[in-house]
Structure formats: structure tokens, C-alpha cells
Amino acid sequence: MLKKITTAAAAVLLAALTACGSGGSGDAGSPSGNAKGDDKITMGFAQVGAESGWRTANTKSIQEEAAAAGIELKFSDAQQKQENQIKAIRSYIQQKVDVIAFSPVVETGWDAVLLEAKRANIPVILTDRAVDSDDTSLYKTFLGSDFVEEGKKAGEWLKANAAGAKNVVELQGTTGAAPAIDRKKGFEDAIAGTDLKVVATQTGDFTRSGGKQVMEAFLKSVPQIDVVYAHNDDMGLGAIEAIKAAGKVPGKDIKIITVDAVKDGMTALAAGEINFIVECNPLLGKQLMELAKKVVAGEEVPPRVVTEEGTFTVDQAKTELPNRKY
């Protein structure tokens, strides 16, 4: 009788251990314990915040495409603070998610937490924004736009359509953020050697209220403003409010160039209040989920995946606006 009881107990224990071991841990040699693909992938995503219409569309795309791909999404909003993103990433590491993705608030200061993810064998995907690190092994790939190219497109259009304009004021994105650094560089490279000159530049933190406040200050402190170059639509829309309040006509008295092409920006472009928009596509969700499945399965992915984007004039905005999804 004792022998039968012992054998039965051993069988129950073996079954329990087998069940515990199959709950998402997968093979010991897999990148994050889920290489077989027979368990649901869990992604931890640390978003910058909700500072603009672009970011809202980006978040919606990621949430919808995760659901469509059957990926469990753990989502956090950093409210534009790096410390909040680092805290969220460490939480995802503790929860042993299969993959971590995030859009860095700023470029620097990520090596320590990304090394923690690497040591935990959890692959990391950068979306929308890059990090400034000498160790590229800390992340698998970067999915996003070429911000320098966006700045160049803005500058090239202005060179071709300056019509006597000289003085440019610049509404920068968040200080230290990749798009702010690169869009500034691309624009300056494009207008180098011309009569065009950036006479004032200040961060509006990618927000409409920030753009309005900075533009109000520029209108008071800069004697002659011919052009506003805003690093995103929302700051440009804030600048429009300030320009109107000052009794000037946006798009005529002062040319306005922005980046993003969200619906509110495209509406202002179609109305002639903005003169030119460089597109930055926020709908990265589908590509992100495809990359996540590949890195979790241990497949090789390109270190850089660039999104396809265009530009819009007033007439093009009028045609495109009815079809705009964001």
C-alpha cells in the first residue's frame, strides 16, 4: 500500500512540475523563452506620453495591432519623463515579458537598463526614436523615420519657395530627443550657404501649448520673422494661434513648415495656414508586431527599419485630407 501511495504522489508531482514548466517559459536556449511560438507573446511597451496628435495615433496603432497579432501588450505612459520609462522597463524585466519595445524620451542614459534587459535575455526593439549608445547589442533593431531626412525635406522646400524670406524661427522638440536633434540638423544642412538663417530657436516640447508660448515670445523679441519651422504639427498649430493673436496672417505674413502630417496639421495646411508639411508616419504598430515575433523566435532582423513617408503642399493636403486616418 505504501509503495502505491508513493508512486501516485510522484506521478502527481511530476505532472505539476510539467504544467508549471510549460506556462510560457519555452526552451531554455530561446531568446526570451518563447521561441517555439506555441505560447502567447507578451510585449512590454514604454510610450513617451501623449504630448501630441501624432503620439496618440502611434499609441492607438500599437494597441490595435498587438490585439490583431494576438500579442499580449503591457503598456505604460512615461508622461515625457525618462525616469518613468526606465522604471517601466525594469518592471517588464521583473515580469519576464518576451520582448520590450519603447520610444525613448531622450537619446542618452539607457545603457544600464538595456544591459539589464540583455542579461535577462529579453530582446529590445526601439520604435520612433533612437538611443545614443556605443553598444548596439543592447537592442535588436530600430523601427522609425529618418529624422535628418525629414529636416532636409523641410529645408529644401523652403529654399525652393523662400520668395525673399530670410529670418527663420525654430520651434524645437523635446531637448535631447532624437527627432529634435536630427530635424534641426537636417534643416540646417539644407539651408546652409543660402540667405536663410535661423535667428531664434527654442523648445516647445512637442506640445501645442509649448509652441504657442514660444511663438508668443518670438513675436515680441524677434524684429522680423519670415518663416516658422516647427519640429511637429502640434507646435506649428500653437504658433498659428499666437500669430493670429498678434494680428498677422499665418501662411501669408509668416510661412509655416511643420513635420508629422496628422489630421489637424493637414487641415491647417489645406486651409493655407501652414505652407508645407513633411510626413512622419505614426502607424508603426503592424511593423512592430512583425518584428517582435521574429526577434522572440530568434530570427535575424535588420538593425534599422525605415518607414516610408512623403511630403504635402496645400493642394496635396486638400486631396489627401478626406482619407487621413490620423
C-alpha positions in Angstrom: 0.0 0.0 0.0 2.8 2.4 0.9 4.5 1.7 -2.4 1.3 2.5 -4.3 0.8 5.8 -2.5 4.4 6.9 -3.1 4.1 6.1 -6.8 0.9 8.0 -7.1 2.3 11.0 -5.3 5.4 11.0 -7.5 3.2 11.0 -10.6 1.1 14.0 -9.3 4.3 15.9 -8.5 5.8 15.2 -12.0 2.6 16.4 -13.7 2.6 19.6 -11.6 6.2 20.3 -12.5 5.5 19.7 -16.2 2.5 22.0 -16.1 4.5 24.8 -14.4 7.3 24.4 -16.9 5.1 24.8 -19.9 3.5 28.1 -18.9 5.4 30.4 -21.3 8.9 29.5 -20.4 9.7 27.6 -23.6 13.1 26.3 -24.4 16.0 27.3 -22.2 18.0 28.4 -25.2 15.4 30.6 -26.8 15.9 34.4 -26.9 13.2 35.1 -24.3 11.8 31.6 -23.6 9.2 31.7 -26.3 11.0 30.5 -29.5 8.5 27.7 -30.2 5.8 30.2 -30.8 3.2 27.9 -29.1 2.5 30.4 -26.3 1.2 33.9 -26.5 3.9 36.6 -26.8 3.9 39.2 -24.1 5.3 42.7 -25.0 6.1 45.4 -22.6 5.8 48.8 -24.3 7.0 52.0 -22.7 5.5 55.0 -24.5 6.8 58.6 -24.3 3.5 60.1 -23.4 0.5 61.7 -25.1 2.0 65.0 -26.0 0.6 65.3 -29.5 -1.9 64.0 -32.0 1.0 62.0 -33.6 1.7 60.2 -30.3 -2.0 59.4 -29.8 -2.2 57.9 -33.2 1.0 56.0 -32.6 -0.3 54.5 -29.3 -3.6 53.5 -30.9 -1.8 51.8 -33.8 0.4 49.8 -31.4 -2.6 48.8 -29.2 -4.8 47.7 -32.1 -2.0 45.8 -34.0 -1.0 44.0 -30.8 -4.5 42.8 -30.4 -4.8 41.8 -34.1 -1.5 39.9 -33.9 -2.5 38.0 -30.7 0.2 39.7 -28.7 -0.4 40.5 -25.0 0.5 44.1 -24.5 1.6 45.6 -21.2 1.5 49.4 -21.8 2.9 52.3 -19.8 2.8 56.1 -20.4 6.0 57.8 -19.3 4.5 61.3 -19.3 7.6 62.5 -21.2 9.9 61.6 -18.2 12.9 59.3 -18.8 12.8 58.1 -15.2 9.3 56.8 -15.7 10.4 54.9 -18.8 13.3 53.3 -17.0 11.1 52.3 -14.2 8.6 50.7 -16.6 11.3 48.8 -18.4 12.6 47.4 -15.2 9.1 46.4 -14.3 8.8 44.5 -17.6 12.1 42.7 -16.9 10.8 41.6 -13.5 7.6 40.4 -15.1 9.7 38.4 -17.6 8.0 39.6 -20.7 9.1 38.1 -24.0 10.1 41.4 -25.7 10.4 45.0 -24.7 9.7 47.9 -27.1 9.9 51.6 -26.3 10.2 55.1 -27.9 13.0 56.8 -25.9 12.1 60.2 -24.4 15.7 61.3 -24.9 18.7 59.7 -26.7 21.2 59.2 -23.8 21.2 57.4 -20.4 19.8 54.0 -21.4 22.8 51.7 -21.3 22.3 50.5 -17.7 18.7 49.4 -18.0 19.1 48.0 -21.5 22.0 45.9 -20.2 19.7 44.6 -17.5 17.3 43.5 -20.2 20.1 41.9 -22.2 21.3 39.9 -19.1 17.7 38.8 -18.6 17.7 37.5 -22.2 14.8 39.8 -23.2 15.2 41.4 -26.7 14.5 45.1 -27.0 13.1 47.0 -30.0 13.4 50.8 -30.4 10.5 52.5 -32.1 10.2 56.0 -33.5 13.3 57.3 -31.7 16.8 56.0 -31.4 19.3 55.9 -28.5 22.8 57.2 -28.4 24.9 54.2 -27.3 28.2 52.7 -28.5 26.8 49.2 -27.6 24.4 48.4 -30.4 24.0 44.8 -29.0 21.7 46.3 -26.3 18.8 46.3 -28.8 17.8 44.2 -31.8 16.5 46.8 -34.2 15.3 50.4 -34.5 12.0 51.0 -36.3 11.2 54.5 -37.3 11.7 57.5 -39.5 14.8 59.2 -40.8 14.6 62.4 -38.8 17.6 64.0 -40.5 16.0 63.4 -43.9 12.7 65.0 -42.6 14.6 68.1 -41.7 16.3 68.2 -45.1 13.0 67.9 -46.9 11.7 70.9 -44.9 14.8 73.0 -45.7 14.9 72.0 -49.4 11.2 73.1 -49.8 12.0 76.4 -48.1 15.0 77.0 -50.4 12.8 76.5 -53.5 9.9 78.6 -52.1 11.7 81.3 -50.0 10.5 84.2 -52.1 12.7 86.7 -50.3 12.3 85.2 -46.9 15.4 85.3 -44.7 14.7 85.1 -41.0 13.6 81.7 -39.6 12.5 80.9 -36.1 12.6 77.3 -35.0 10.2 75.5 -32.6 12.3 72.6 -31.4 11.0 69.3 -29.9 11.9 68.0 -26.5 15.5 68.8 -25.6 17.8 65.8 -26.1 15.1 63.8 -28.1 16.3 62.2 -31.4 13.7 63.9 -33.6 14.6 67.3 -32.2 18.3 66.8 -32.7 18.1 65.3 -36.1 15.3 67.5 -37.6 17.3 70.5 -36.6 20.5 69.2 -38.2 18.8 68.2 -41.4 17.1 71.6 -41.8 20.4 73.5 -41.1 22.3 71.3 -43.5 19.7 72.0 -46.3 19.7 75.8 -45.9 23.5 76.2 -45.4 25.0 78.6 -47.9 21.8 80.5 -48.5 20.4 83.8 -47.3 18.1 81.9 -44.9 19.1 82.0 -41.3 17.7 80.5 -38.1 17.6 83.7 -35.9 15.9 82.1 -32.9 15.4 78.6 -31.7 13.7 77.2 -28.5 12.0 74.0 -27.4 8.2 73.8 -27.3 8.4 70.3 -26.0 6.4 68.9 -29.0 3.2 70.3 -27.5 0.6 72.8 -28.9 0.7 74.9 -25.7 4.5 75.0 -25.8 4.5 76.1 -29.4 2.1 78.9 -28.7 4.1 80.1 -25.7 7.4 80.1 -27.6 5.9 81.8 -30.6 4.4 84.5 -28.5 7.9 85.2 -27.1 9.5 85.2 -30.5 6.9 87.7 -31.8 7.9 90.0 -29.0 11.6 89.5 -29.2 12.5 89.0 -32.9 12.1 92.1 -35.1 11.4 90.3 -38.3 10.1 86.7 -38.7 9.6 85.4 -42.2 9.3 81.6 -41.5 8.4 79.3 -38.7 10.0 75.8 -38.8 8.2 73.6 -36.2 9.5 70.1 -35.4 5.9 68.8 -35.3 2.4 69.8 -36.3 1.2 70.5 -32.8 3.8 73.2 -32.1 3.0 74.7 -35.5 -0.7 74.8 -34.6 0.2 76.5 -31.4 2.3 79.0 -33.4 -0.7 79.7 -35.6 -2.7 80.7 -32.5 0.0 83.1 -31.4 0.4 84.6 -34.9 -3.3 85.3 -35.2 -3.4 86.8 -31.8 -0.7 89.2 -32.9 -2.8 90.4 -35.8 -0.8 88.6 -38.5 -2.0 86.0 -41.1 -0.3 82.6 -40.7 0.8 81.1 -44.1 1.0 84.6 -45.7 2.6 87.1 -43.4 4.7 84.3 -41.9 5.4 81.0 -43.7 5.0 77.9 -41.6 6.7 74.5 -42.1 5.9 71.5 -39.9 6.6 67.8 -39.5 4.1 65.0 -39.0 1.0 65.4 -41.2 -1.6 64.5 -38.6 -5.2 65.4 -39.4 -5.2 68.7 -37.5 -2.0 69.7 -39.3 -3.3 68.7 -42.7 -6.5 70.6 -42.1 -4.4 73.8 -41.4 -2.3 73.0 -44.5 -5.4 72.7 -46.7 -6.6 76.0 -45.3 -3.3 77.7 -46.2 -2.4 78.4 -42.6 0.6 76.0 -42.9 2.6 76.1 -46.2 4.3 72.7 -46.2 4.3 69.5 -44.1 6.9 66.7 -44.0 5.2 63.4 -43.2 6.2 61.3 -40.2 4.0 58.2 -40.1 2.9 57.2 -36.6 1.2 53.9 -37.7 4.1 51.7 -36.7 2.1 49.0 -34.9 1.9 46.4 -37.6 5.7 46.5 -38.4 6.5 46.5 -34.7 4.4 43.3 -34.1 6.0 41.6 -37.1 9.5 42.4 -35.8 8.5 41.3 -32.3 7.5 37.9 -33.5 10.8 37.5 -35.4 13.1 38.5 -32.5 11.2 36.3 -30.0 11.6 33.4 -32.4 15.4 34.1 -32.6 15.3 35.2 -36.2 17.7 37.8 -37.6 16.1 41.3 -38.3 17.7 44.4 -40.0 19.3 46.7 -37.4 17.4 49.6 -39.0 13.9 49.6 -40.5 12.9 53.0 -42.0 9.3 53.9 -42.6 8.2 55.2 -46.0 6.9 58.8 -45.9 6.2 61.7 -48.2 5.5 65.5 -48.1 2.5 67.6 -48.6 1.7 71.0 -50.2 -1.5 72.9 -49.8 -3.1 71.4 -52.9 -1.9 67.9 -52.0 -3.4 68.3 -48.5 -6.8 69.1 -49.9 -6.8 65.9 -51.9 -5.4 63.7 -49.1 -7.3 65.1 -46.1 -10.6 63.1 -46.6 -8.6 59.9 -46.5 -6.4 60.7 -43.5 -6.6 58.1 -40.7 -4.8 60.0 -38.0 
